[in-house]
């Protein structure tokens, strides 16, 4: 009796022998006399090397489920000429052990496997030991026997025409063309408390893909998460665990957007703001214009510091600069609104940026549209620390004039500005913008319930502009908060001359509930 060769050695022998391309099935006696007597192994071409190519785009995948490994493959991989397949959980340890040194992804067998192998361009399937033979194809051709270690029949099997190697869990096969070359790199972000499918973990381990667990589903929220993403901003990122459709856009912001005054990328709730309101060099329009830009920085810093002692959140100083001023006369453009030159505002914006002061540009459009006026200041709004405010009190109809009635705007026009500003944020890789709506009557913004709060690049803030006694202002505060859409932040204004009396910082924090995120002084 011929001694039986151990299974591991037999497998390696079969795998190595089967790799010889174009080997004839004829015997030596069948070879024509004129045939070259050089051994087949010495003349056969080198086996084609295997490669795995990682994705080049950011995307998300569910953390678990029966098809998790295939979903991860579709997201993480562009191609893989060889893969390891496990029929179920019992085969994953063996599959993982084999995949690691061979640098191959691990996939679970299932109804969608063949389609994924087609997409990946897979030509070799390594089947984990212990996995039952794959079902026959629709043609009824049986799968190759595990006894010979590989697919020898040209007929399609459940893996198509692919070469199939049945693996022995006791060792790694000396398969030709392996280990594979991994092309490209990627970062996998795991959502909080997410444990990925074991097959996905095995793939990440085998391919050397770095993974990191985020502190929040929004990667823009945590400075640690942002720092991790900025380490290699060009790296494709795959998210595992409920990140949602905005994941890729948020990742790009975390990778590329400049930081805001006070740090971070989201204006709220990472900070509260305290602002001086007014027009540059025009004292009659608010506190801001009562001094130079540099002096205004010192004044607003001192004011913000008073609030810093009263709240737990960081307090950042801000300027609210009136960019367009409602006027009694129609002006050359017949809009009853006067533009402040960009050059004039730019001096203040630059001083603010240097001093770590956030800036909001305020529009009083008269008969013009908010969007038309906002576009005139696009060069300033392209800066990361500059937001926008809309003042419907001064939004007039075609035949209306300032001070004849309180202005108003339909939310459709407000949403139009929001969409334009959101596009500007995306185009220039900016942090989200504060977009303020000044309001002291519900009639000032019609259909406000339709406010588009789904704009991920915008943080809406409704700012109570009421003036008078504390009781009157509290009435306004309650009125504008009624039926406020979800996801809208709140602001409060203190008037130096019109309030009777004006609340101190301590009174503002103690009496205004909920605590406003933006407090301005006019």
WOKA-V997360 format. One record per run of one state. SS is the DSSP state (H for helix, E for strand, L for the rest). FROM is the first residue (numbers start at 1). LEN is the number of residues. If there is no record, write none. Layout:
ss = <SS,SS>
from = <FROM,FROM>
len = <LEN,LEN>
This chain:
ss = <L,H,L,H,L,E,L,E,L,H,E,L,E,L,H,L,E,L,H,L,E,L,E,L,E,L,E,L,E,L,E,L,E,L,H,L,E,L,H,L,E,L,H,L,E,L,E,H,L,H,L,H,L,E,L,E,L,H,L,E,L,E,L,H,L,H,L,E,H,E,L,E,H,L,E,L,H,E,L,H,L,E,L,H,L,E,L,H,L,E,L>
from = <1,7,19,40,44,51,55,59,62,68,77,81,82,87,89,103,106,109,113,121,124,128,150,151,157,158,160,161,163,167,181,184,186,191,198,208,210,214,223,231,236,241,247,257,272,280,282,283,286,287,291,293,309,315,327,337,340,342,356,358,364,366,367,370,377,378,382,386,392,395,396,409,411,428,433,440,442,445,447,448,451,458,465,470,482,489,495,505,512,518,522>
len = <6,12,21,4,7,4,4,3,6,9,4,1,5,2,14,3,3,4,8,3,4,22,1,6,1,2,1,2,4,14,3,2,5,7,10,2,4,9,8,5,5,6,10,15,8,2,1,3,1,4,2,16,6,12,10,3,2,14,2,6,2,1,3,7,1,4,4,6,3,1,13,2,17,5,7,2,3,2,1,3,7,7,5,12,7,6,10,7,6,4,1>
